[in-house]
Amino acid sequence: MSLRILHFSDVHLPFPPGAFRTPAILHPKRMIALLNFKFRRRTKYRDAIQKLNGLNQLLRNEPVDYIFYTGDTLNLGLEREYTVGAPRMLETLALAKRGSLAVPGNHDIYTGASPALYGKYFAACLHSDCPDAITSTGFPLVRWVGDDAVAIAFNSARPNFAFWNSSGRVPNQELDALQSLLARPEIISRKHVFLLTHYPFDEANYLHGLRNARALLRILRPHQNLVLLHGHNHRPFTYFLPETSIPLYCAGSLSKAGGESFWHFELVGDTLNARRGVWKNARFILV
């Protein structure tokens, strides 16, 4: 029996009406980001709702068992963005026949007030099949994927006050919890262990990457049944981590004009077949 899984990321839904009518917009990082959005990003993501609707249509026509989403639904983490954007995203995640799993991106957790908003509006995504492993951060989250696989989501996004800093970091307690999970017999025995987070697993770039990528990789390298999924970089790619047989997949951005993408996986026994979704003739197709 096969299982179908869809992995997508970085939708960046447009600002809804009234989003800016709040004192929270005066945060220095948001003010700089607004200029960046106006002059660089607005045209690239202006059709994000159309692209998300296109994904919904694909999922209705070609259902999948599980959906994994690696964050960046929003742009500035404003509450008005959450009130409009979260229901749209939850509608998409609900199209999975057997379950979904999601993590926030850095644009969702944009300032110090944003993590509480994420917990409020994405509460439906924050349950786990192993609740004893959840730390004070609310992660990691676990989903059993059929009889032979499992998915583990951990959070690498964090608020950064400085506008020039968009780096991520996996909290130490989540690293410890992840290490313990990967040692559990019921997880070790699975043929595929999907790990998903927003930031790239092995890019330690100081301003844009994962600050403690090396510490994360030290935990992951001994395990050869892993499949690593992330977003953040708005171009899709895949490769094996150096000196391992661990595959890594970046979903790219679902909605970036000219680069729309996602990954579609089919699990058949020990085999993981991957296909990429692309936007063509105003709809998504698998190639």
C-alpha positions as CSV (number, residue, x, y, z in Angstrom):
1,M,0.0,0.0,0.0
2,S,1.4,3.4,-0.9
3,L,1.1,6.7,0.9
4,R,1.1,10.2,-0.7
5,I,2.6,13.2,1.0
6,L,2.7,16.8,-0.1
7,H,5.2,19.3,1.3
8,F,4.9,23.1,0.6
9,S,6.2,26.3,2.1
10,D,6.5,30.1,2.0
11,V,3.1,31.3,0.7
12,H,3.3,34.9,2.0
13,L,-0.4,35.8,1.6
14,P,-1.0,39.4,0.8
15,F,-1.9,42.0,3.5
16,P,-5.6,42.0,4.2
17,P,-7.6,45.2,4.4
18,G,-7.1,46.9,7.7
19,A,-3.8,45.1,8.5
20,F,-1.9,48.3,9.0
21,R,-4.4,50.0,11.3
22,T,-2.6,49.0,14.5
23,P,0.2,50.5,16.6
24,A,2.1,47.2,16.1
25,I,3.0,48.3,12.6
26,L,5.4,51.0,14.2
27,H,7.8,48.3,15.3
28,P,11.2,49.3,13.7
29,K,11.7,46.0,12.0
30,R,8.2,46.1,10.5
31,M,8.7,49.6,9.1
32,I,11.8,48.6,7.3
33,A,10.1,45.4,6.1
34,L,7.2,47.4,4.6
35,L,9.7,49.3,2.4
36,N,11.3,46.0,1.3
37,F,7.8,44.6,0.6
38,K,6.7,47.7,-1.4
39,F,9.8,47.9,-3.6
40,R,11.0,44.3,-3.8
41,R,8.4,41.6,-2.8
42,R,4.9,42.9,-3.6
43,T,4.8,42.0,-7.3
44,K,6.4,38.6,-6.7
45,Y,3.7,37.4,-4.3
46,R,0.6,39.4,-5.3
47,D,-1.1,36.3,-6.7
48,A,-0.5,34.2,-3.6
49,I,-4.2,33.6,-2.9
50,Q,-4.7,32.3,-6.5
51,K,-1.7,29.9,-6.0
52,L,-3.1,28.6,-2.7
53,N,-6.5,28.1,-4.3
54,G,-4.7,26.3,-7.1
55,L,-3.1,24.0,-4.6
56,N,-6.5,23.3,-3.0
57,Q,-7.9,22.3,-6.4
58,L,-5.0,19.9,-7.0
59,L,-5.5,18.4,-3.6
60,R,-9.2,17.9,-4.3
61,N,-8.5,16.3,-7.7
62,E,-5.5,14.2,-6.5
63,P,-5.9,13.7,-2.8
64,V,-2.9,13.0,-0.5
65,D,-2.7,11.2,2.8
66,Y,-0.6,13.8,4.6
67,I,0.4,17.4,4.2
68,F,3.6,18.9,5.7
69,Y,3.9,22.7,5.7
70,T,7.1,24.5,6.7
71,G,5.9,28.0,7.3
72,D,5.8,31.7,6.2
73,T,2.1,32.1,5.7
74,L,2.3,35.8,6.5
75,N,4.7,38.7,5.9
76,L,4.9,40.7,9.2
77,G,3.2,38.6,11.8
78,L,0.4,41.1,12.4
79,E,-2.8,39.9,14.1
80,R,-4.9,41.1,11.2
81,E,-2.8,38.9,9.0
82,Y,-3.4,36.0,11.3
83,T,-7.2,36.5,11.5
84,V,-7.4,36.3,7.7
85,G,-4.4,34.1,6.7
86,A,-4.7,31.3,9.3
87,P,-8.2,30.1,8.3
88,R,-7.0,30.0,4.6
89,M,-4.0,27.9,5.5
90,L,-6.0,25.6,7.9
91,E,-8.5,25.0,5.1
92,T,-5.6,23.7,2.9
93,L,-4.1,21.6,5.6
94,A,-7.5,20.0,6.3
95,L,-7.5,18.6,2.8
96,A,-5.1,15.9,3.8
97,K,-7.0,12.6,4.2
98,R,-5.1,11.3,7.3
99,G,-3.5,14.4,8.9
100,S,-1.2,17.4,8.5
101,L,1.8,18.9,10.3
102,A,3.0,22.5,10.3
103,V,5.7,24.8,11.7
104,P,5.9,28.6,11.7
105,G,8.3,30.5,9.5
106,N,10.3,33.6,10.5
107,H,7.7,35.9,8.9
108,D,5.0,34.3,11.1
109,I,7.2,34.7,14.2
110,Y,8.2,38.2,13.2
111,T,8.4,40.1,16.5
112,G,8.1,39.3,20.2
113,A,4.3,39.3,20.1
114,S,4.0,37.0,17.1
115,P,4.6,33.6,18.8
116,A,1.5,34.0,21.0
117,L,-0.5,34.8,17.9
118,Y,0.7,31.7,16.1
119,G,-0.3,29.6,19.1
120,K,-3.7,31.2,19.1
121,Y,-4.6,31.0,15.4
122,F,-2.8,27.8,14.5
123,A,-3.8,25.8,17.6
124,A,-5.5,23.2,15.4
125,C,-2.0,22.3,14.1
126,L,-0.2,22.0,17.4
127,H,-1.3,18.6,18.7
128,S,1.1,15.6,18.8
129,D,0.9,11.8,18.8
130,C,3.7,11.9,21.4
131,P,2.7,14.7,23.8
132,D,5.2,13.7,26.4
133,A,8.0,14.9,24.0
134,I,6.7,18.5,23.7
135,T,8.9,21.1,25.4
136,S,8.0,24.5,26.9
137,T,8.3,25.9,23.3
138,G,5.3,23.8,22.1
139,F,7.6,21.6,20.0
140,P,8.6,19.0,18.7
141,L,5.4,17.6,17.4
142,V,5.0,14.0,16.2
143,R,2.7,12.3,13.6
144,W,2.6,8.7,12.8
145,V,2.6,8.3,9.1
146,G,1.0,5.0,8.2
147,D,2.7,1.9,9.6
148,D,6.2,2.5,8.4
149,A,6.9,6.2,8.7
150,V,6.7,9.1,11.2
151,A,7.0,12.9,10.9
152,I,8.6,15.2,13.5
153,A,8.2,18.9,13.4
154,F,10.4,21.3,15.4
155,N,10.6,25.1,15.4
156,S,13.7,27.0,14.1
157,A,12.0,30.4,13.6
158,R,12.3,33.1,16.2
159,P,11.7,36.9,16.6
160,N,14.7,39.0,15.7
161,F,14.6,42.7,16.6
162,A,17.2,43.9,14.2
163,F,15.8,44.4,10.7
164,W,19.0,43.0,9.1
165,N,18.8,39.7,11.1
166,S,16.6,37.0,9.7
167,S,18.5,34.0,11.2
168,G,16.9,31.1,13.0
169,R,17.9,28.8,15.9
170,V,16.5,25.5,17.2
171,P,16.1,26.0,21.0
172,N,18.3,23.7,23.1
173,Q,15.4,22.0,24.7
174,E,14.0,21.0,21.3
175,L,17.4,19.7,20.3
176,D,17.5,17.5,23.4
177,A,13.9,16.3,22.8
178,L,14.7,15.6,19.1
179,Q,17.7,13.5,20.1
180,S,15.5,11.5,22.6
181,L,12.8,11.0,20.0
182,L,15.3,9.6,17.4
183,A,16.4,7.1,20.0
184,R,13.0,5.7,20.7
185,P,12.6,2.1,19.4
186,E,9.2,2.9,17.9
187,I,10.8,5.6,15.8
188,I,14.1,3.9,15.1
189,S,12.2,1.0,13.5
190,R,10.4,3.2,11.0
191,K,11.6,3.1,7.4
192,H,11.2,6.8,7.0
193,V,11.5,9.6,9.6
194,F,10.4,12.9,8.1
195,L,11.9,15.9,9.9
196,L,10.4,19.3,9.1
197,T,11.3,22.8,10.1
198,H,11.4,26.2,8.4
199,Y,15.1,26.9,8.2
200,P,17.6,24.9,6.1
201,F,19.2,22.2,8.2
202,D,22.8,22.8,7.1
203,E,23.0,26.5,6.2
204,A,24.7,28.2,9.1
205,N,24.7,31.7,7.5
206,Y,24.9,34.2,10.4
207,L,22.2,36.6,9.1
208,H,19.9,34.4,7.1
209,G,20.5,30.7,8.0
210,L,20.3,28.5,11.0
211,R,22.7,29.6,13.8
212,N,23.1,26.2,15.4
213,A,23.0,24.1,12.3
214,R,26.2,22.2,13.3
215,A,24.6,21.1,16.6
216,L,21.5,19.9,14.8
217,L,23.5,18.0,12.2
218,R,25.5,16.2,15.0
219,I,22.3,14.8,16.2
220,L,21.0,13.8,12.8
221,R,24.0,12.3,11.0
222,P,24.0,8.9,12.9
223,H,20.5,8.2,11.6
224,Q,20.1,7.0,8.0
225,N,16.3,6.7,7.8
226,L,15.7,10.5,7.8
227,V,14.1,12.7,5.2
228,L,14.7,16.4,5.8
229,L,12.1,19.0,4.7
230,H,12.4,22.8,4.9
231,G,11.4,26.1,3.3
232,H,12.9,29.6,3.8
233,N,14.8,29.6,0.6
234,H,12.4,30.5,-2.2
235,R,13.8,28.1,-4.8
236,P,13.2,24.3,-4.8
237,F,16.1,21.9,-4.6
238,T,17.1,18.5,-3.3
239,Y,20.4,16.7,-2.5
240,F,22.0,14.3,0.0
241,L,23.7,15.7,3.0
242,P,27.5,15.3,2.4
243,E,28.9,11.9,3.5
244,T,25.4,10.5,4.2
245,S,22.5,8.9,2.5
246,I,20.1,11.4,4.1
247,P,18.0,13.3,1.4
248,L,17.1,16.9,1.9
249,Y,14.2,18.7,0.1
250,C,13.6,22.4,0.0
251,A,10.0,23.2,-1.1
252,G,10.9,26.7,-2.3
253,S,7.9,29.0,-2.4
254,L,4.4,28.0,-3.4
255,S,3.5,31.5,-4.6
256,K,6.7,33.3,-5.9
257,A,6.0,34.4,-9.4
258,G,8.0,32.3,-11.9
259,G,9.2,29.9,-9.2
260,E,6.1,28.3,-7.8
261,S,6.8,24.9,-6.4
262,F,6.1,22.1,-3.9
263,W,7.2,18.5,-3.4
264,H,4.9,15.4,-3.8
265,F,6.1,12.2,-2.3
266,E,4.9,8.6,-2.7
267,L,5.9,6.0,-0.2
268,V,5.9,2.5,-1.6
269,G,7.5,0.0,0.8
270,D,11.1,1.1,1.3
271,T,11.0,3.4,-1.7
272,L,10.4,7.2,-1.6
273,N,9.4,8.6,-5.0
274,A,9.6,12.4,-5.3
275,R,7.9,14.7,-7.9
276,R,7.9,18.4,-8.0
277,G,4.8,20.5,-8.4
278,V,4.9,23.5,-10.8
279,W,2.5,26.3,-11.8
280,K,1.6,26.0,-15.5
281,N,-1.3,27.5,-17.4
282,A,-2.8,28.9,-14.2
283,R,-2.8,25.6,-12.4
284,F,-0.5,23.3,-10.5
285,I,0.7,20.1,-12.1
286,L,3.2,17.4,-11.1
287,V,6.4,16.9,-13.2
